[in-house]
Amino acid sequence: MNPHELRVVESLQAGKVTCKTAHGHSMEPIVPSGSRQTLVPVLAQAEAERLGCRHYEAGVEVNEGESWYITPDEVQVGDPVFCKVANFYTHEVHKIAGKPGDREFYIGRHDKKRYNGWTRKVYGKCIKAE
């Protein structure tokens, strides 16, 4: 894991809204190459409450470093997420399996030309790319 990805993962696991720069064209036009992504942590509710995070809802204005979260059960097909499937990606959720509280996500490019595979390691949801 490169140091930048490690910083992003650690920040999200600590319940902090985190920004990172997107590279590559696999998520265009949703996440253009070179854009700044705003990621809201994806955490189990008990962990988020332990960290003192507030629950994020679409439309709420958030800033980097603030404590917000959504649960894995709130991630939906079509959402861009920062995750790990062999490597770290901000890619799209194409399928969801499992029951509430035990979800697994099928991750791939937005254009559906390539899929990365299944993962439970979803660290953040991209709520903005500019």
Secondary structure by P-SEA (a helix, b strand, c coil): ccaaaaaaaaaaaaccbbbbbbccccccccccccbbbbbcccccaaaaaaaccccccccccccccbbbbbcccccccccccccccccccccccccccccccbbbbbcccccccccccccccccccccccc
